Every structure is written in structure tokens, then in C-alpha cells.
Amino acid sequence: MNNLLGRHQSVMPDWLSLYYRHPIEITHGEGRYVYDADGKRYLDFFGGILTTMTAHALPEVTKAVSEQAGRIIHSSTLYLNRPMIELAERVATLSGIPQARVFFTTSGTEANDTALLLATTYRRSNQILAMRNSYHGRSFSAVSITGNRAWSPTSLSPLQTLYVHGGVRSRGPYAQLSDAQFIEACVADLEDLLGQAGGRVAALIAEPVQGVGGFTSPPDGLYAAFREVLDRHGILWITDEVQTGWGRTGEHFWGWQAHAQNGPPDILTFAKGIGNGMSIGGVVARAEVMNCLDANSISTFGGSPITMAAGLANLNYLLEHHLQDNARRVGGLLLERLRAITAGVPSVREVRGRGLMAGIELVKPGTDEAAPETATAVLEAAREGGLLIGKGGGHNTAVLRIAPPLTLNVTEAEEGARILEKALTSAR
């Protein structure tokens, strides 16, 4: 393992960070468990950053990949592609967007990049509204709309980005307000920002639940209230569902549906879970917006027959086995357990989340100051105990991120909570 780590360090960028003091090599997995090169088994509560949506080595997906690979792996978007069309039909219907068109990419970053291209072209403006504490990917354009300094390495940008308040409920100047007052204050902030913008704004892009930012979200209805303002100005609404889509939040199939009073978004982006580990991203938009490009465009690898076959099999499994309901039920029980085991832990400021998407915010005891060292210590202790979790957080926050596959059962949820309880106790 040390030899592999040395090889990694000799050829990979310094900024390509690894978890753990002694990084692990994951060699295989099954269900909700993975194994490292030493044969140790771990309960996976992070799913390759919310990507293993159903299960590791799900037979229906591996069979679809194997069968498609035996026929043809690649052709590009220059040819008719049956699996791509079939998956696009399913996604278009599920999106809730009328007259929906779908374009497939290879990642969430590329999906958001495409959404920005569509919005700025359609509106003839490079002004974008984004949320503070947000994360939308690592491309040049996506970094330029990321409101999280830890993930934004350059101030150079092809876009003029204006940051709106509202993605973080329990911190900031409006934290002590009621939900209704919070929404009212955030809408006033948006109105004020637009009054000073000077020119047309193309779109607002927002994660319904901020992923890298620490699984924080606004009160339900905030983006519906924003939408009333956006519509008056002709501004598009892009919902970034890379982490929140496909029923992970339990209550809804898409995160935007918690803010659905004024209908679906103009553009929806997705990735991660749909491929269950295969490289799939995509954009859904109403036809008028999707068709606004007046130059040629293709995708060499977006919509690959093999990834589309995997996506179809994975989506069918998700729907046939009612995994959104499972996320709501088991996720609700898991959140209750997490709140119970952290009730007496002075370093825990808040447990929050929806469905199988939970965050535990850590602070230095007796303060509101973030405790990133504690988060790292808990991460290490959880791994020692046989549990893999993630970490994140935005401005001055340290958050443990918990997002198991949506097939998680009650016994496994309890097992993970027990390991995490010991990890939190040892890291005090």
C-alpha cells in the first residue's frame, strides 16, 4: 500500500487529496459494503461521493454493462443511439419540465457547464446569480460560480457572478429569523442585488441541498419565492440536482420539488447517482432553451451506449424497488439515531438532512467556531471502526457528510450509527 501511495504522489497533482492518514485502496464491493486491499470490510456511508446510488455490484447494472459491452461500447452522438434515447425519454418524463429535451454529459461539472452555456446564450448575458456556500464543479466556468472559497482556486472567470443569500439556514445574518422571515429577508436581498446588477441577468443556479457545502438547505419555498422575482425579470432558474436527485432526499424525487409552488425549473442538471458509478451527467431543459444554440455541438463520450445501459438498469431498479420511499423511511430513522447519539456531544452543533443525506456540523465546544481537526479525527476513527463517511462544509464550517446507497436497511443504519457514536466519543 505504501508503494501504491508513493506512486500516486509521484504522478498525481498535489491538490488531488486523499482521505485518511494512511489512504486505503478500495478493491471491490457488494451491496452497502466495500473492501480494501487488505481485505477489511467497511459499511459505505458515502457511496463514492453520493454516486453509488443503489448498491455496489448491483447485478442488474453489472449485467446491463456486460451485455452492452459485448455488443458495442462506443459510437458518439453522431449516430442514433437506442439506449441514450430510451434513457432520455425516461428522464424527460421524470423531470417535470414541459417539452423537455435532454443532453447527456460525462459528469456533473460538465452538466453545469452546459447549463451555463445554454442560459447565457438564451439570455445573451454572462451575468449569473449563484448561492453563497455553493459548489457546482471544477471546470473554469463552474469554479467561477462556486460560492465556497475552499473549492474556488481562481478569481478569473468568464462570467460575472453575483452571490445571493439563502442556502445556509442556521448561520449568517438571518439565522435567528423564523422560516417565513428568513425567506422574506432573502427575497429582499435578491431584489436589492438585482437593483444593483446593471444589465440582464441570465440565470440563478442553485443546489436545493448544498452538497459540498455541508448538506445545508433553506426552508421549503425559498426558491419558489425567488422564482416570482426571477420571472418578473425573465431570469432562468437552474436547479443543480447532481447530489439531490433521484429520490435521495426521500420527500421528493428532485430537490426542486420542495420549492415547486411556481412550477418546475427552466433547466435541471443531474449526474452521480444515475450511473451508480458509471460516468453519466446531463441537462434537461425546455425545448426553447435547449435549442437556442446556433452552432454545431456534439459529445464524444456523453450518452455512451454502455453508460446509458447502466443508467437505464439503475433507474429501473430504483423505481421498481421504491427506493425513494426507502430513503424517506430509513433516512428518517437514521437521522433520529444520529440526533440521539450526538445529543450529549459538545462538539456537535447541528444534525441536519433529508432522507439519506445527513450532515453533522462540528464546532469547538462552547463556541460556534468550526472544528475541522475534529472532523478529520472522526473520519479516521469511523474508518478504524469499519465505516466510511465524508466531510465538507463551507465558510467556517466542518461537517461530516453521510449519504449511503438508497438500499440501506434499518440494521445497517443502526450499525453505522453505533460506529459513528464510538468515533465521535473517541474524537472529543
TORKOL-4160 file (C-alpha; in steps of 0.2 Angstrom, whole numbers, padded with zeros to 4 digits, m for minus):
428
<pt num="1" X="0000" Y="0000" Z="0000"/>
<pt num="2" X="0014" Y="0012" Z="0004"/>
<pt num="3" X="0022" Y="0008" Z="m0013"/>
<pt num="4" X="0005" Y="0012" Z="m0021"/>
<pt num="5" X="0004" Y="0029" Z="m0011"/>
<pt num="6" X="0021" Y="0033" Z="m0017"/>
<pt num="7" X="0017" Y="0030" Z="m0035"/>
<pt num="8" X="0001" Y="0041" Z="m0033"/>
<pt num="9" X="0011" Y="0055" Z="m0026"/>
<pt num="10" X="0024" Y="0054" Z="m0039"/>
<pt num="11" X="0012" Y="0056" Z="m0054"/>
<pt num="12" X="m0004" Y="0064" Z="m0047"/>
<pt num="13" X="m0006" Y="0083" Z="m0043"/>
<pt num="14" X="m0003" Y="0089" Z="m0026"/>
<pt num="15" X="m0021" Y="0096" Z="m0025"/>
<pt num="16" X="m0028" Y="0079" Z="m0028"/>
<pt num="17" X="m0031" Y="0075" Z="m0010"/>
<pt num="18" X="m0034" Y="0058" Z="m0002"/>
<pt num="19" X="m0044" Y="0054" Z="0014"/>
<pt num="20" X="m0035" Y="0047" Z="0029"/>
<pt num="21" X="m0018" Y="0047" Z="0036"/>
<pt num="22" X="m0015" Y="0030" Z="0028"/>
<pt num="23" X="m0025" Y="0031" Z="0012"/>
<pt num="24" X="m0035" Y="0015" Z="0008"/>
<pt num="25" X="m0037" Y="0006" Z="m0009"/>
<pt num="26" X="m0055" Y="0000" Z="m0011"/>
<pt num="27" X="m0054" Y="m0016" Z="m0022"/>
<pt num="28" X="m0072" Y="m0022" Z="m0023"/>
<pt num="29" X="m0089" Y="m0020" Z="m0015"/>
<pt num="30" X="m0106" Y="m0028" Z="m0013"/>
<pt num="31" X="m0122" Y="m0020" Z="m0008"/>
<pt num="32" X="m0118" Y="m0007" Z="0005"/>
<pt num="33" X="m0101" Y="m0013" Z="0009"/>
<pt num="34" X="m0084" Y="m0011" Z="0001"/>
<pt num="35" X="m0067" Y="m0020" Z="0005"/>
<pt num="36" X="m0049" Y="m0013" Z="0005"/>
<pt num="37" X="m0034" Y="m0021" Z="m0002"/>
<pt num="38" X="m0030" Y="m0029" Z="0015"/>
<pt num="39" X="m0047" Y="m0037" Z="0015"/>
<pt num="40" X="m0055" Y="m0026" Z="0028"/>
<pt num="41" X="m0074" Y="m0023" Z="0026"/>
<pt num="42" X="m0082" Y="m0006" Z="0028"/>
<pt num="43" X="m0100" Y="0000" Z="0028"/>
<pt num="44" X="m0101" Y="0013" Z="0015"/>
<pt num="45" X="m0110" Y="0029" Z="0020"/>
<pt num="46" X="m0103" Y="0040" Z="0007"/>
<pt num="47" X="m0105" Y="0030" Z="m0009"/>
<pt num="48" X="m0090" Y="0037" Z="m0019"/>
<pt num="49" X="m0097" Y="0055" Z="m0015"/>
<pt num="50" X="m0116" Y="0051" Z="m0017"/>
<pt num="51" X="m0113" Y="0041" Z="m0033"/>
<pt num="52" X="m0116" Y="0023" Z="m0029"/>
<pt num="53" X="m0135" Y="0026" Z="m0028"/>
<pt num="54" X="m0142" Y="0009" Z="m0027"/>
<pt num="55" X="m0129" Y="m0004" Z="m0022"/>
<pt num="56" X="m0111" Y="m0009" Z="m0025"/>
<pt num="57" X="m0110" Y="m0023" Z="m0039"/>
<pt num="58" X="m0129" Y="m0022" Z="m0042"/>
<pt num="59" X="m0132" Y="m0037" Z="m0053"/>
<pt num="60" X="m0145" Y="m0028" Z="m0064"/>
<pt num="61" X="m0132" Y="m0015" Z="m0068"/>
<pt num="62" X="m0117" Y="m0026" Z="m0070"/>
<pt num="63" X="m0127" Y="m0037" Z="m0081"/>
<pt num="64" X="m0133" Y="m0022" Z="m0092"/>
<pt num="65" X="m0115" Y="m0016" Z="m0093"/>
<pt num="66" X="m0108" Y="m0033" Z="m0098"/>
<pt num="67" X="m0121" Y="m0036" Z="m0111"/>
<pt num="68" X="m0119" Y="m0019" Z="m0119"/>
<pt num="69" X="m0100" Y="m0021" Z="m0119"/>
<pt num="70" X="m0102" Y="m0037" Z="m0128"/>
<pt num="71" X="m0112" Y="m0028" Z="m0142"/>
<pt num="72" X="m0103" Y="m0011" Z="m0144"/>
<pt num="73" X="m0096" Y="0001" Z="m0131"/>
<pt num="74" X="m0095" Y="0017" Z="m0141"/>
<pt num="75" X="m0102" Y="0026" Z="m0156"/>
<pt num="76" X="m0104" Y="0045" Z="m0151"/>
<pt num="77" X="m0119" Y="0056" Z="m0153"/>
<pt num="78" X="m0116" Y="0057" Z="m0172"/>
<pt num="79" X="m0126" Y="0041" Z="m0174"/>
<pt num="80" X="m0143" Y="0035" Z="m0167"/>
<pt num="81" X="m0141" Y="0028" Z="m0150"/>
<pt num="82" X="m0156" Y="0017" Z="m0143"/>
<pt num="83" X="m0150" Y="0016" Z="m0125"/>
<pt num="84" X="m0147" Y="0035" Z="m0125"/>
<pt num="85" X="m0164" Y="0039" Z="m0132"/>
<pt num="86" X="m0173" Y="0027" Z="m0120"/>
<pt num="87" X="m0165" Y="0035" Z="m0105"/>
<pt num="88" X="m0168" Y="0052" Z="m0112"/>
<pt num="89" X="m0186" Y="0048" Z="m0113"/>
<pt num="90" X="m0187" Y="0042" Z="m0095"/>
<pt num="91" X="m0178" Y="0057" Z="m0088"/>
<pt num="92" X="m0188" Y="0069" Z="m0098"/>
<pt num="93" X="m0204" Y="0062" Z="m0091"/>
<pt num="94" X="m0197" Y="0061" Z="m0073"/>
<pt num="95" X="m0190" Y="0079" Z="m0074"/>
<pt num="96" X="m0207" Y="0088" Z="m0074"/>
<pt num="97" X="m0201" Y="0100" Z="m0086"/>
<pt num="98" X="m0213" Y="0103" Z="m0101"/>
<pt num="99" X="m0207" Y="0099" Z="m0118"/>
<pt num="100" X="m0191" Y="0093" Z="m0111"/>
<pt num="101" X="m0175" Y="0090" Z="m0121"/>
<pt num="102" X="m0161" Y="0080" Z="m0113"/>
<pt num="103" X="m0142" Y="0081" Z="m0117"/>
<pt num="104" X="m0130" Y="0069" Z="m0109"/>
<pt num="105" X="m0113" Y="0073" Z="m0102"/>
<pt num="106" X="m0100" Y="0063" Z="m0093"/>
<pt num="107" X="m0100" Y="0072" Z="m0076"/>
<pt num="108" X="m0110" Y="0085" Z="m0065"/>
<pt num="109" X="m0097" Y="0098" Z="m0069"/>
<pt num="110" X="m0099" Y="0096" Z="m0087"/>
<pt num="111" X="m0118" Y="0096" Z="m0085"/>
<pt num="112" X="m0117" Y="0113" Z="m0076"/>
<pt num="113" X="m0105" Y="0120" Z="m0088"/>
<pt num="114" X="m0118" Y="0115" Z="m0102"/>
<pt num="115" X="m0132" Y="0123" Z="m0092"/>
<pt num="116" X="m0122" Y="0139" Z="m0091"/>
<pt num="117" X="m0119" Y="0139" Z="m0109"/>
<pt num="118" X="m0137" Y="0137" Z="m0113"/>
<pt num="119" X="m0143" Y="0151" Z="m0100"/>
<pt num="120" X="m0130" Y="0164" Z="m0106"/>
<pt num="121" X="m0134" Y="0160" Z="m0124"/>
<pt num="122" X="m0153" Y="0161" Z="m0122"/>
<pt num="123" X="m0152" Y="0177" Z="m0112"/>
<pt num="124" X="m0137" Y="0185" Z="m0121"/>
<pt num="125" X="m0129" Y="0189" Z="m0104"/>
<pt num="126" X="m0114" Y="0182" Z="m0094"/>
<pt num="127" X="m0122" Y="0188" Z="m0078"/>
<pt num="128" X="m0126" Y="0173" Z="m0066"/>
<pt num="129" X="m0134" Y="0173" Z="m0049"/>
<pt num="130" X="m0127" Y="0159" Z="m0038"/>
<pt num="131" X="m0129" Y="0155" Z="m0019"/>
<pt num="132" X="m0116" Y="0158" Z="m0006"/>
<pt num="133" X="m0108" Y="0142" Z="0001"/>
<pt num="134" X="m0112" Y="0133" Z="m0016"/>
<pt num="135" X="m0102" Y="0121" Z="m0026"/>
<pt num="136" X="m0105" Y="0117" Z="m0044"/>
<pt num="137" X="m0090" Y="0108" Z="m0051"/>
<pt num="138" X="m0071" Y="0110" Z="m0055"/>
<pt num="139" X="m0072" Y="0117" Z="m0073"/>
<pt num="140" X="m0067" Y="0135" Z="m0077"/>
<pt num="141" X="m0085" Y="0141" Z="m0078"/>
<pt num="142" X="m0091" Y="0130" Z="m0063"/>
<pt num="143" X="m0077" Y="0136" Z="m0052"/>
<pt num="144" X="m0082" Y="0154" Z="m0056"/>
<pt num="145" X="m0100" Y="0152" Z="m0049"/>
<pt num="146" X="m0094" Y="0142" Z="m0034"/>
<pt num="147" X="m0098" Y="0152" Z="m0018"/>
<pt num="148" X="m0086" Y="0141" Z="m0007"/>
<pt num="149" X="m0068" Y="0148" Z="m0006"/>
<pt num="150" X="m0061" Y="0131" Z="m0002"/>
<pt num="151" X="m0066" Y="0124" Z="m0019"/>
<pt num="152" X="m0063" Y="0140" Z="m0030"/>
<pt num="153" X="m0044" Y="0141" Z="m0034"/>
<pt num="154" X="m0045" Y="0156" Z="m0046"/>
<pt num="155" X="m0054" Y="0173" Z="m0046"/>
<pt num="156" X="m0053" Y="0173" Z="m0065"/>
<pt num="157" X="m0069" Y="0170" Z="m0073"/>
<pt num="158" X="m0079" Y="0170" Z="m0090"/>
<pt num="159" X="m0094" Y="0175" Z="m0080"/>
<pt num="160" X="m0100" Y="0189" Z="m0069"/>
<pt num="161" X="m0106" Y="0181" Z="m0054"/>
<pt num="162" X="m0117" Y="0189" Z="m0040"/>
<pt num="163" X="m0120" Y="0179" Z="m0024"/>
<pt num="164" X="m0137" Y="0178" Z="m0016"/>
<pt num="165" X="m0140" Y="0173" Z="0002"/>
<pt num="166" X="m0151" Y="0159" Z="0007"/>
<pt num="167" X="m0143" Y="0142" Z="0005"/>
<pt num="168" X="m0137" Y="0141" Z="0023"/>
<pt num="169" X="m0152" Y="0141" Z="0036"/>
<pt num="170" X="m0143" Y="0141" Z="0053"/>
<pt num="171" X="m0128" Y="0153" Z="0050"/>
<pt num="172" X="m0127" Y="0171" Z="0044"/>
<pt num="173" X="m0136" Y="0187" Z="0047"/>
<pt num="174" X="m0154" Y="0179" Z="0045"/>
<pt num="175" X="m0151" Y="0163" Z="0056"/>
<pt num="176" X="m0162" Y="0169" Z="0070"/>
<pt num="177" X="m0177" Y="0173" Z="0060"/>
<pt num="178" X="m0192" Y="0162" Z="0058"/>
<pt num="179" X="m0193" Y="0152" Z="0041"/>
<pt num="180" X="m0205" Y="0165" Z="0034"/>
<pt num="181" X="m0195" Y="0179" Z="0039"/>
<pt num="182" X="m0179" Y="0171" Z="0033"/>
<pt num="183" X="m0187" Y="0169" Z="0016"/>
<pt num="184" X="m0193" Y="0187" Z="0016"/>
<pt num="185" X="m0176" Y="0193" Z="0020"/>
<pt num="186" X="m0168" Y="0183" Z="0007"/>
<pt num="187" X="m0180" Y="0189" Z="m0006"/>
<pt num="188" X="m0177" Y="0207" Z="m0001"/>
<pt num="189" X="m0158" Y="0203" Z="m0003"/>
<pt num="190" X="m0161" Y="0196" Z="m0021"/>
<pt num="191" X="m0172" Y="0211" Z="m0026"/>
<pt num="192" X="m0158" Y="0223" Z="m0019"/>
<pt num="193" X="m0145" Y="0213" Z="m0029"/>
<pt num="194" X="m0154" Y="0214" Z="m0045"/>
<pt num="195" X="m0157" Y="0233" Z="m0042"/>
<pt num="196" X="m0138" Y="0235" Z="m0042"/>
<pt num="197" X="m0133" Y="0222" Z="m0056"/>
<pt num="198" X="m0134" Y="0234" Z="m0071"/>
<pt num="199" X="m0140" Y="0224" Z="m0086"/>
<pt num="200" X="m0148" Y="0207" Z="m0090"/>
<pt num="201" X="m0145" Y="0193" Z="m0078"/>
<pt num="202" X="m0145" Y="0176" Z="m0087"/>
<pt num="203" X="m0150" Y="0163" Z="m0073"/>
<pt num="204" X="m0150" Y="0158" Z="m0055"/>
<pt num="205" X="m0141" Y="0142" Z="m0052"/>
<pt num="206" X="m0144" Y="0133" Z="m0035"/>
<pt num="207" X="m0142" Y="0117" Z="m0026"/>
<pt num="208" X="m0158" Y="0113" Z="m0017"/>
<pt num="209" X="m0147" Y="0105" Z="m0004"/>
<pt num="210" X="m0129" Y="0111" Z="m0004"/>
<pt num="211" X="m0118" Y="0096" Z="m0005"/>
<pt num="212" X="m0100" Y="0100" Z="m0003"/>
<pt num="213" X="m0106" Y="0115" Z="0007"/>
<pt num="214" X="m0111" Y="0103" Z="0021"/>
<pt num="215" X="m0129" Y="0097" Z="0017"/>
<pt num="216" X="m0137" Y="0113" Z="0022"/>
<pt num="217" X="m0153" Y="0119" Z="0014"/>
<pt num="218" X="m0165" Y="0134" Z="0015"/>
<pt num="219" X="m0183" Y="0132" Z="0021"/>
<pt num="220" X="m0195" Y="0124" Z="0009"/>
<pt num="221" X="m0202" Y="0138" Z="m0003"/>
<pt num="222" X="m0187" Y="0149" Z="m0004"/>
<pt num="223" X="m0184" Y="0146" Z="m0022"/>
<pt num="224" X="m0202" Y="0147" Z="m0026"/>
<pt num="225" X="m0201" Y="0164" Z="m0018"/>
<pt num="226" X="m0186" Y="0168" Z="m0028"/>
<pt num="227" X="m0194" Y="0162" Z="m0044"/>
<pt num="228" X="m0208" Y="0175" Z="m0043"/>
<pt num="229" X="m0194" Y="0188" Z="m0043"/>
<pt num="230" X="m0184" Y="0179" Z="m0057"/>
<pt num="231" X="m0199" Y="0178" Z="m0068"/>
<pt num="232" X="m0203" Y="0197" Z="m0067"/>
<pt num="233" X="m0185" Y="0199" Z="m0074"/>
<pt num="234" X="m0185" Y="0185" Z="m0087"/>
<pt num="235" X="m0171" Y="0176" Z="m0077"/>
<pt num="236" X="m0170" Y="0157" Z="m0079"/>
<pt num="237" X="m0169" Y="0145" Z="m0064"/>
<pt num="238" X="m0156" Y="0131" Z="m0065"/>
<pt num="239" X="m0158" Y="0118" Z="m0052"/>
<pt num="240" X="m0142" Y="0108" Z="m0048"/>
<pt num="241" X="m0148" Y="0091" Z="m0044"/>
<pt num="242" X="m0131" Y="0082" Z="m0045"/>
<pt num="243" X="m0132" Y="0076" Z="m0027"/>
<pt num="244" X="m0151" Y="0079" Z="m0023"/>
<pt num="245" X="m0159" Y="0070" Z="m0037"/>
<pt num="246" X="m0167" Y="0053" Z="m0040"/>
<pt num="247" X="m0176" Y="0052" Z="m0023"/>
<pt num="248" X="m0161" Y="0054" Z="m0011"/>
<pt num="249" X="m0170" Y="0067" Z="0000"/>
<pt num="250" X="m0184" Y="0055" Z="0002"/>
<pt num="251" X="m0198" Y="0068" Z="0002"/>
<pt num="252" X="m0196" Y="0071" Z="m0016"/>
<pt num="253" X="m0189" Y="0064" Z="m0032"/>
<pt num="254" X="m0180" Y="0080" Z="m0036"/>
<pt num="255" X="m0174" Y="0093" Z="m0023"/>
<pt num="256" X="m0183" Y="0107" Z="m0033"/>
<pt num="257" X="m0200" Y="0099" Z="m0028"/>
<pt num="258" X="m0198" Y="0106" Z="m0011"/>
<pt num="259" X="m0200" Y="0123" Z="m0019"/>
<pt num="260" X="m0212" Y="0119" Z="m0033"/>
<pt num="261" X="m0226" Y="0131" Z="m0030"/>
<pt num="262" X="m0222" Y="0140" Z="m0046"/>
<pt num="263" X="m0218" Y="0125" Z="m0057"/>
<pt num="264" X="m0203" Y="0116" Z="m0062"/>
<pt num="265" X="m0186" Y="0124" Z="m0066"/>
<pt num="266" X="m0181" Y="0130" Z="m0083"/>
<pt num="267" X="m0165" Y="0119" Z="m0083"/>
<pt num="268" X="m0161" Y="0104" Z="m0072"/>
<pt num="269" X="m0144" Y="0096" Z="m0071"/>
<pt num="270" X="m0140" Y="0079" Z="m0065"/>
<pt num="271" X="m0126" Y="0066" Z="m0063"/>
<pt num="272" X="m0118" Y="0055" Z="m0050"/>
<pt num="273" X="m0132" Y="0043" Z="m0044"/>
<pt num="274" X="m0140" Y="0039" Z="m0060"/>
<pt num="275" X="m0125" Y="0029" Z="m0066"/>
<pt num="276" X="m0122" Y="0020" Z="m0050"/>
<pt num="277" X="m0103" Y="0023" Z="m0053"/>
<pt num="278" X="m0103" Y="0024" Z="m0072"/>
<pt num="279" X="m0099" Y="0042" Z="m0079"/>
<pt num="280" X="m0116" Y="0050" Z="m0083"/>
<pt num="281" X="m0121" Y="0068" Z="m0081"/>
<pt num="282" X="m0134" Y="0078" Z="m0090"/>
<pt num="283" X="m0145" Y="0093" Z="m0093"/>
<pt num="284" X="m0164" Y="0094" Z="m0095"/>
<pt num="285" X="m0172" Y="0110" Z="m0102"/>
<pt num="286" X="m0187" Y="0115" Z="m0111"/>
<pt num="287" X="m0185" Y="0114" Z="m0129"/>
<pt num="288" X="m0185" Y="0133" Z="m0132"/>
<pt num="289" X="m0170" Y="0134" Z="m0121"/>
<pt num="290" X="m0161" Y="0118" Z="m0126"/>
<pt num="291" X="m0162" Y="0123" Z="m0144"/>
<pt num="292" X="m0155" Y="0140" Z="m0143"/>
<pt num="293" X="m0138" Y="0136" Z="m0148"/>
<pt num="294" X="m0134" Y="0141" Z="m0166"/>
<pt num="295" X="m0118" Y="0132" Z="m0168"/>
<pt num="296" X="m0114" Y="0114" Z="m0170"/>
<pt num="297" X="m0111" Y="0104" Z="m0155"/>
<pt num="298" X="m0108" Y="0085" Z="m0151"/>
<pt num="299" X="m0102" Y="0074" Z="m0137"/>
<pt num="300" X="m0090" Y="0061" Z="m0140"/>
<pt num="301" X="m0092" Y="0052" Z="m0123"/>
<pt num="302" X="m0109" Y="0059" Z="m0117"/>
<pt num="303" X="m0123" Y="0046" Z="m0120"/>
<pt num="304" X="m0111" Y="0032" Z="m0122"/>
<pt num="305" X="m0121" Y="0016" Z="m0126"/>
<pt num="306" X="m0113" Y="0007" Z="m0111"/>
<pt num="307" X="m0116" Y="0021" Z="m0098"/>
<pt num="308" X="m0134" Y="0023" Z="m0105"/>
<pt num="309" X="m0137" Y="0005" Z="m0102"/>
<pt num="310" X="m0131" Y="0006" Z="m0085"/>
<pt num="311" X="m0141" Y="0021" Z="m0081"/>
<pt num="312" X="m0157" Y="0013" Z="m0088"/>
<pt num="313" X="m0155" Y="m0003" Z="m0077"/>
<pt num="314" X="m0151" Y="0008" Z="m0062"/>
<pt num="315" X="m0166" Y="0019" Z="m0064"/>
<pt num="316" X="m0177" Y="0004" Z="m0067"/>
<pt num="317" X="m0171" Y="m0004" Z="m0051"/>
<pt num="318" X="m0173" Y="0012" Z="m0041"/>
<pt num="319" X="m0191" Y="0015" Z="m0047"/>
<pt num="320" X="m0196" Y="m0004" Z="m0046"/>
<pt num="321" X="m0190" Y="m0006" Z="m0028"/>
<pt num="322" X="m0197" Y="0011" Z="m0022"/>
<pt num="323" X="m0180" Y="0017" Z="m0016"/>
<pt num="324" X="m0186" Y="0035" Z="m0014"/>
<pt num="325" X="m0198" Y="0028" Z="0000"/>
<pt num="326" X="m0184" Y="0018" Z="0007"/>
<pt num="327" X="m0174" Y="0034" Z="0008"/>
<pt num="328" X="m0188" Y="0043" Z="0017"/>
<pt num="329" X="m0191" Y="0029" Z="0029"/>
<pt num="330" X="m0173" Y="0023" Z="0033"/>
<pt num="331" X="m0166" Y="0040" Z="0032"/>
<pt num="332" X="m0179" Y="0047" Z="0044"/>
<pt num="333" X="m0174" Y="0033" Z="0057"/>
<pt num="334" X="m0155" Y="0036" Z="0054"/>
<pt num="335" X="m0157" Y="0055" Z="0057"/>
<pt num="336" X="m0167" Y="0051" Z="0073"/>
<pt num="337" X="m0152" Y="0040" Z="0078"/>
<pt num="338" X="m0139" Y="0052" Z="0074"/>
<pt num="339" X="m0148" Y="0066" Z="0084"/>
<pt num="340" X="m0149" Y="0054" Z="0099"/>
<pt num="341" X="m0131" Y="0049" Z="0099"/>
<pt num="342" X="m0125" Y="0067" Z="0097"/>
<pt num="343" X="m0136" Y="0074" Z="0110"/>
<pt num="344" X="m0123" Y="0074" Z="0123"/>
<pt num="345" X="m0108" Y="0078" Z="0112"/>
<pt num="346" X="m0102" Y="0096" Z="0115"/>
<pt num="347" X="m0093" Y="0097" Z="0098"/>
<pt num="348" X="m0109" Y="0094" Z="0088"/>
<pt num="349" X="m0118" Y="0110" Z="0084"/>
<pt num="350" X="m0131" Y="0103" Z="0072"/>
<pt num="351" X="m0138" Y="0087" Z="0064"/>
<pt num="352" X="m0147" Y="0091" Z="0048"/>
<pt num="353" X="m0153" Y="0082" Z="0032"/>
<pt num="354" X="m0166" Y="0075" Z="0022"/>
<pt num="355" X="m0169" Y="0057" Z="0018"/>
<pt num="356" X="m0152" Y="0048" Z="0016"/>
<pt num="357" X="m0142" Y="0064" Z="0015"/>
<pt num="358" X="m0137" Y="0069" Z="0033"/>
<pt num="359" X="m0124" Y="0081" Z="0039"/>
<pt num="360" X="m0116" Y="0083" Z="0057"/>
<pt num="361" X="m0109" Y="0100" Z="0060"/>
<pt num="362" X="m0094" Y="0100" Z="0072"/>
<pt num="363" X="m0088" Y="0115" Z="0082"/>
<pt num="364" X="m0075" Y="0118" Z="0096"/>
<pt num="365" X="m0085" Y="0115" Z="0112"/>
<pt num="366" X="m0093" Y="0130" Z="0119"/>
<pt num="367" X="m0091" Y="0140" Z="0103"/>
<pt num="368" X="m0098" Y="0142" Z="0086"/>
<pt num="369" X="m0081" Y="0140" Z="0078"/>
<pt num="370" X="m0078" Y="0126" Z="0066"/>
<pt num="371" X="m0068" Y="0111" Z="0071"/>
<pt num="372" X="m0060" Y="0104" Z="0055"/>
<pt num="373" X="m0047" Y="0094" Z="0066"/>
<pt num="374" X="m0062" Y="0086" Z="0075"/>
<pt num="375" X="m0070" Y="0081" Z="0059"/>
<pt num="376" X="m0054" Y="0073" Z="0052"/>
<pt num="377" X="m0052" Y="0064" Z="0069"/>
<pt num="378" X="m0070" Y="0057" Z="0067"/>
<pt num="379" X="m0067" Y="0052" Z="0049"/>
<pt num="380" X="m0051" Y="0042" Z="0055"/>
<pt num="381" X="m0060" Y="0034" Z="0069"/>
<pt num="382" X="m0075" Y="0029" Z="0059"/>
<pt num="383" X="m0064" Y="0021" Z="0046"/>
<pt num="384" X="m0055" Y="0011" Z="0060"/>
<pt num="385" X="m0072" Y="0006" Z="0066"/>
<pt num="386" X="m0077" Y="0000" Z="0048"/>
<pt num="387" X="m0087" Y="0015" Z="0042"/>
<pt num="388" X="m0083" Y="0026" Z="0028"/>
<pt num="389" X="m0091" Y="0044" Z="0028"/>
<pt num="390" X="m0087" Y="0060" Z="0020"/>
<pt num="391" X="m0083" Y="0078" Z="0026"/>
<pt num="392" X="m0087" Y="0095" Z="0019"/>
<pt num="393" X="m0093" Y="0112" Z="0024"/>
<pt num="394" X="m0092" Y="0130" Z="0018"/>
<pt num="395" X="m0087" Y="0146" Z="0026"/>
<pt num="396" X="m0080" Y="0142" Z="0043"/>
<pt num="397" X="m0089" Y="0126" Z="0045"/>
<pt num="398" X="m0084" Y="0107" Z="0047"/>
<pt num="399" X="m0097" Y="0094" Z="0043"/>
<pt num="400" X="m0097" Y="0076" Z="0042"/>
<pt num="401" X="m0107" Y="0070" Z="0027"/>
<pt num="402" X="m0117" Y="0054" Z="0027"/>
<pt num="403" X="m0125" Y="0048" Z="0011"/>
<pt num="404" X="m0127" Y="0029" Z="0010"/>
<pt num="405" X="m0134" Y="0019" Z="m0005"/>
<pt num="406" X="m0153" Y="0021" Z="m0006"/>
<pt num="407" X="m0155" Y="0002" Z="m0002"/>
<pt num="408" X="m0148" Y="0004" Z="0015"/>
<pt num="409" X="m0159" Y="m0006" Z="0028"/>
<pt num="410" X="m0163" Y="m0002" Z="0046"/>
<pt num="411" X="m0150" Y="m0015" Z="0053"/>
<pt num="412" X="m0136" Y="m0006" Z="0043"/>
<pt num="413" X="m0142" Y="0011" Z="0048"/>
<pt num="414" X="m0141" Y="0005" Z="0066"/>
<pt num="415" X="m0123" Y="m0002" Z="0063"/>
<pt num="416" X="m0117" Y="0014" Z="0055"/>
<pt num="417" X="m0124" Y="0024" Z="0069"/>
<pt num="418" X="m0116" Y="0013" Z="0083"/>
<pt num="419" X="m0099" Y="0015" Z="0074"/>
<pt num="420" X="m0101" Y="0034" Z="0072"/>
<pt num="421" X="m0106" Y="0036" Z="0090"/>
<pt num="422" X="m0089" Y="0027" Z="0095"/>
<pt num="423" X="m0080" Y="0038" Z="0083"/>
<pt num="424" X="m0087" Y="0054" Z="0090"/>
<pt num="425" X="m0084" Y="0049" Z="0108"/>
<pt num="426" X="m0065" Y="0045" Z="0104"/>
<pt num="427" X="m0063" Y="0061" Z="0095"/>
<pt num="428" X="m0069" Y="0073" Z="0109"/>
